[in-house]
Amino acid sequence: MSKRYIQPLRIAVAWGFLFFQLYLGVQFFRFVLHFRSGGVTPLVSRPNGVEGFLPISALLGLKEWFVSGAINPVHPAALVIFLAVIAVSFLLKRSFCSWICPVGTVSELLWKCGFNIFKRNYRPPRWLDIGLRGVKYLLLAFFLWSIVWVMPSEAVTAFIHSDYNKIADVRLLDFFLHLSGVALAVIVTLLILSLPFRSPFCRFLCPYGALVGLISMLSPVKVTRDKKTCVHCGVCTQVCPSYIPVMEKERVFSEECIGCWRCISHCRAMGTLEMKLTGRRIVVPGLLFALLVVGIVWGGSLVGKATGHWKTAVSVEEFGRLLGKPE
């Protein structure tokens, strides 16, 4: 059976999550605006899913959870979403990056547009590419070292319950609403570079991608090639957004594999490339893979709600005080 259907399915899922996250952002803006307008605009419910954009808060919450055994009540959804992403990466490669992440979705759109403009995508020299890819791991190491190793557990708890952390999501919103000249220049530069190059931020700078990439090395499912039926056309290698030499591999173990299925979807030799479990016998169908990715990420929020670890304990009155516009 042809696997061409997987790419339209993946793109539909990715854009569906992107629009949903934009909706959450708009709802959160309206929530904040109520307090900053002095109650002039109507109060809407705070969308707790917006905490998915707080990975640092999630990492702090994870450390406190390990130390105290309790999930902090300030940004519980941040930790729940973080754990769901870790789970999907452990089971299904770095599929979060290609099926869910809004940055990955926009980046893919840009480099595909760039391909139409330039008739190709460019790649830095191998030595530079390897060096630049190391940056995201250095950033990851810095955050892990600062929070997990250096920061005392008492300091973690104090920070989690601080006024600063209680409105960390508002501070992130303000960052994008009032971009400094430097921040704007960096974002515009990355957007422009995303046209000729494939996902430079994801490939070189994203510490979150570095973390899930390392975890994905343990995933039981991997792209697997049948040497006997392979026609060595090289298409799989050409279409890989992570520049993995798929045609030269029997099984792709790379932490750069984002589980996008492009190599499998474009394979010209039916059945040569498959997503298989450890042991190389059991094939994971594309539709099942998609359902699992969405199910694990979406299911994480359902588990959080069912266990009472989704809605922040910060009250409406407390938000009013912190935002300087008490009702």
C-alpha positions in Angstrom: 0.0 0.0 0.0 1.3 3.5 -0.9 2.3 5.6 2.0 1.9 8.9 0.3 -1.1 9.7 2.4 1.1 10.1 5.5 2.5 13.5 4.5 -0.9 15.2 4.0 -2.0 13.6 7.3 1.1 14.8 9.2 0.8 18.3 7.8 -2.9 18.4 8.7 -2.2 17.3 12.2 0.7 19.8 12.5 -1.4 22.8 11.2 -4.3 21.7 13.4 -2.1 21.9 16.5 -0.7 25.2 15.3 -4.1 26.9 14.9 -5.2 25.4 18.2 -2.1 27.0 19.9 -2.8 30.3 18.2 -6.4 30.1 19.6 -4.9 29.5 23.1 -2.7 32.5 22.6 -5.6 34.7 21.7 -7.6 33.5 24.6 -4.7 34.1 27.0 -4.2 37.6 25.6 -7.9 38.3 26.2 -7.6 36.9 29.8 -4.6 39.2 30.5 -6.3 42.2 28.8 -9.2 42.0 31.2 -6.9 42.9 34.2 -4.8 45.4 32.3 -7.9 47.3 31.1 -9.1 47.6 34.7 -12.0 45.2 34.0 -13.3 47.0 31.0 -12.9 44.0 28.7 -14.8 40.8 29.6 -13.1 38.2 31.7 -12.5 34.9 29.8 -11.2 31.7 31.2 -7.5 31.3 31.4 -6.5 28.6 28.9 -4.2 26.3 30.9 -2.8 24.7 27.8 -0.8 27.8 27.2 1.7 26.6 29.8 3.1 24.3 27.2 5.2 27.2 26.2 6.9 27.2 29.6 9.5 24.4 29.4 11.8 26.0 32.0 8.9 26.1 34.5 8.2 22.5 33.6 11.8 21.5 34.3 11.7 23.2 37.6 8.4 21.5 38.4 9.9 18.1 37.4 12.8 18.6 39.9 10.4 19.5 42.7 8.2 16.5 41.8 11.2 14.2 42.2 12.2 15.8 45.4 8.9 16.3 47.1 6.6 13.8 45.3 4.1 16.6 44.6 3.3 18.4 41.4 3.4 22.1 42.0 0.1 23.9 41.7 1.3 27.1 40.0 1.9 25.7 36.5 0.9 22.1 36.7 -0.1 21.9 33.0 3.5 22.8 32.0 4.8 19.7 33.7 2.0 17.5 32.4 2.6 18.7 28.8 6.4 18.3 29.2 5.9 14.7 30.4 3.6 13.9 27.5 6.2 15.2 25.1 8.9 13.1 26.8 6.6 10.1 26.5 5.9 10.5 22.8 9.6 11.0 22.1 10.5 7.9 24.1 8.0 5.8 22.2 7.8 7.5 18.7 11.1 9.2 17.9 11.2 13.0 17.7 7.8 13.0 16.3 6.8 16.0 18.5 9.0 18.2 16.3 7.4 17.3 13.0 3.8 16.5 14.1 3.1 18.9 17.0 5.6 21.7 17.5 4.4 25.1 16.0 8.0 26.2 15.4 8.7 23.0 13.4 5.5 23.6 11.4 6.3 27.1 10.4 10.0 26.2 9.7 8.9 23.5 7.4 6.6 25.8 5.5 9.5 28.3 5.1 12.1 25.9 3.8 9.6 24.4 1.4 8.9 27.9 0.1 12.6 28.4 -0.1 12.9 25.3 -2.2 10.3 26.6 -4.6 12.2 29.9 -4.8 15.8 28.7 -5.1 15.0 25.2 -6.5 17.1 23.7 -3.7 17.8 24.0 0.0 21.3 24.7 1.1 23.4 23.0 3.8 26.4 24.4 5.6 29.7 22.6 5.1 29.8 19.4 7.1 32.3 20.7 9.7 30.2 23.9 10.3 27.0 21.9 10.4 28.3 19.6 13.1 29.7 22.5 15.1 26.4 24.5 14.9 24.4 21.4 15.9 26.4 21.3 19.1 25.0 24.6 20.2 21.6 23.2 21.1 23.3 20.6 23.2 25.4 23.2 25.0 22.2 25.2 25.7 20.5 22.0 27.0 23.5 21.2 29.2 23.4 24.7 30.6 19.7 24.5 31.6 20.1 21.0 33.0 23.2 21.9 35.0 21.7 25.2 36.3 18.4 23.7 37.4 18.9 20.0 38.0 22.4 20.1 39.5 23.2 23.6 40.9 19.9 25.0 42.0 19.0 23.8 45.6 15.6 22.2 46.0 14.6 24.9 48.5 15.4 27.5 45.9 13.4 25.6 43.3 10.3 25.5 45.5 10.7 29.2 46.4 11.0 30.2 42.8 8.0 28.1 41.8 5.8 29.9 44.3 7.2 33.3 43.6 5.2 36.1 42.1 7.7 36.1 39.2 6.9 32.5 38.3 3.2 32.9 38.8 3.0 35.2 35.8 5.8 33.6 33.8 3.3 33.0 31.0 2.3 36.7 31.0 6.0 37.7 30.8 6.4 35.4 27.8 3.3 37.1 26.2 4.8 40.5 26.9 8.1 39.5 25.3 6.3 38.8 22.0 4.0 41.8 22.3 6.8 44.2 23.0 9.8 42.8 21.1 13.1 44.6 21.6 15.2 45.6 18.6 17.6 42.8 19.3 14.9 40.1 19.7 13.1 41.3 16.6 16.3 41.2 14.6 17.1 37.7 15.8 13.6 36.4 14.9 13.6 38.0 11.5 17.1 36.7 10.8 16.0 33.1 11.7 12.9 33.4 9.6 14.9 34.6 6.6 17.5 31.9 7.1 14.7 29.3 7.2 14.1 29.9 3.5 17.4 28.7 2.0 18.2 26.4 5.0 16.1 23.6 6.5 14.9 24.6 10.0 18.0 26.3 11.3 16.5 27.1 14.7 15.4 23.5 15.2 18.6 22.0 13.9 21.1 24.3 15.6 19.5 26.2 18.5 16.5 24.4 20.1 17.5 22.9 23.5 14.0 21.3 23.7 14.7 19.5 20.4 18.1 18.4 21.7 16.5 16.9 24.8 13.7 15.0 23.0 16.3 13.9 20.3 18.5 12.2 23.0 15.4 10.6 24.5 14.3 9.4 21.1 17.4 7.3 20.8 15.6 4.9 23.1 12.5 4.7 21.0 11.6 1.1 20.0 10.4 2.3 16.5 12.8 3.4 13.9 13.0 3.8 10.1 14.3 0.5 8.8 15.6 -0.3 5.3 15.4 -3.6 3.5 18.8 -4.0 1.6 17.4 -6.7 -0.7 14.6 -4.6 -2.2 16.4 -1.2 -2.1 17.1 0.3 -5.6 19.6 2.8 -4.2 17.9 5.7 -5.9 18.8 8.1 -3.1 15.4 9.8 -2.8 15.1 8.9 0.9 18.3 10.7 1.7 17.4 13.7 -0.5 14.0 14.3 1.1 15.2 13.9 4.7 14.8 17.3 6.4 17.5 16.3 8.9 20.1 15.3 6.2 20.3 11.7 7.5 21.9 9.4 4.8 18.9 7.0 5.0 20.0 5.1 1.9 23.2 4.1 3.7 21.5 2.8 6.9 19.7 -0.4 7.6 18.1 1.2 10.7 18.1 4.9 11.5 19.4 5.5 15.1 20.1 9.2 14.7 18.9 11.6 17.3 18.2 14.0 14.4 15.4 11.8 13.0 12.1 13.7 13.6 9.8 10.9 12.7 8.3 12.8 9.8 8.0 9.8 7.5 9.2 11.8 4.5 11.7 9.1 3.5 9.2 6.3 3.8 6.5 8.3 2.0 8.8 9.1 -1.0 10.4 5.6 -1.2 10.1 4.3 -4.8 10.6 0.6 -3.8 7.4 -0.6 -2.2 8.1 -2.0 1.3 11.8 -1.1 1.3 11.5 1.6 4.0 9.2 1.0 7.0 8.8 2.2 10.5 9.5 -1.0 12.5 9.7 -2.0 16.1 12.9 -3.4 17.7 13.5 -6.8 16.1 12.7 -5.4 12.6 9.7 -7.7 12.1 6.6 -5.7 13.3 5.7 -2.8 11.0 4.0 0.3 12.5 1.4 1.6 10.0 1.4 5.3 9.4 -2.1 5.9 10.5 -1.4 4.1 13.8 1.7 6.2 14.3 -0.3 9.4 13.8 -3.0 8.2 16.2 -0.4 7.4 18.8 1.3 10.8 18.5 -1.9 12.7 18.8 -3.3 10.3 21.4 -0.3 10.6 23.8 0.0 14.4 23.6 -3.8 15.0 23.8 -4.2 12.2 26.3 -1.6 13.8 28.6 -3.9 16.8 29.0 -6.9 14.5 29.8 -4.8 12.7 32.5 -3.8 16.1 33.9 -7.4 17.2 34.1 -8.6 13.9 35.6 -5.9 13.9 38.3 -6.4 17.6 39.2 -3.0 18.6 37.8 -4.1 20.9 35.0 -5.6 24.1 36.3 -3.4 26.6 38.1 -4.0 27.3 41.8 -3.4 31.0 41.2 -6.8 32.7 41.7 -8.4 35.4 39.6 -7.9 37.8 42.5 -4.2 36.9 42.6 -3.8 37.5 38.9 -5.4 40.9 39.4 -2.9 41.8 42.1 0.1 40.5 40.1 -0.9 42.3 36.9 -1.4 45.6 38.7 -5.0 45.9 37.9 -7.0 44.4 40.8 -10.7 44.1 40.2 
